Amino acid sequence: MKTKEEIKSRVEELVEANIEGVFEEAHAFAKTESGDITPEQAFWLDKLLEEITELVVAQVLQNLPRDKED
């Protein structure tokens, strides 16, 4: 079974990669070029990435199989 740290590390990778994909798709849809984000946007994005990661990790951990007590 994976440790909490291993799960968190993988979730961080997945969240970041998928958020980058959302930005790319949004810019492609709007036919704009992706550019730098403001410091405020970067702060907001970092906070959201952390919160999404924590949510996913908590949800995964709550669904790990528990040892059955006889």
C-alpha positions in Angstrom: 0.0 0.0 0.0 1.2 3.5 -0.8 2.1 5.9 1.9 0.4 9.3 2.4 3.5 11.0 1.1 3.6 8.9 -2.0 0.0 9.5 -2.7 0.4 13.3 -2.1 3.4 13.5 -4.4 1.5 11.7 -7.2 -1.6 13.8 -6.7 0.5 17.0 -6.9 1.9 15.9 -10.2 -1.5 15.1 -11.6 -3.1 18.3 -10.4 -0.4 20.5 -11.8 -0.3 18.7 -15.1 -4.1 18.8 -15.5 -4.3 22.5 -14.5 -1.7 23.3 -17.1 -3.9 21.4 -19.6 -6.9 23.5 -18.6 -5.0 26.7 -19.3 -3.8 25.4 -22.6 -7.3 24.3 -23.7 -8.8 27.6 -22.5 -6.3 29.6 -24.5 -6.7 27.4 -27.6 -10.5 27.8 -27.4 -10.3 31.5 -27.0 -7.6 31.7 -29.7 -5.2 33.6 -27.4 -1.6 33.0 -26.4 -0.9 31.8 -23.0 1.4 34.2 -21.1 2.7 35.1 -17.7 0.3 35.4 -14.9 0.3 38.2 -12.4 1.8 37.6 -8.9 -1.7 37.7 -7.4 -2.8 35.1 -9.9 0.2 32.9 -9.1 -0.5 33.2 -5.4 -4.1 32.3 -6.0 -3.2 29.4 -8.2 -0.7 28.0 -5.7 -3.3 28.1 -3.0 -5.9 26.4 -5.1 -3.4 23.7 -6.2 -2.6 23.0 -2.5 -6.3 22.9 -1.6 -7.2 20.5 -4.5 -4.3 18.3 -3.6 -5.3 18.1 0.1 -8.9 17.4 -0.9 -7.9 14.5 -3.2 -5.4 13.0 -0.8 -8.0 13.1 2.0 -10.6 11.5 -0.2 -8.2 8.8 -1.3 -7.0 8.0 2.2 -10.6 7.7 3.5 -11.2 5.1 0.9 -8.2 2.9 1.6 -9.2 -0.5 2.8 -9.1 -0.9 6.5 -7.9 -4.0 8.3 -10.9 -6.1 9.2 -11.3 -6.8 12.9 -12.6 -10.3 13.7 
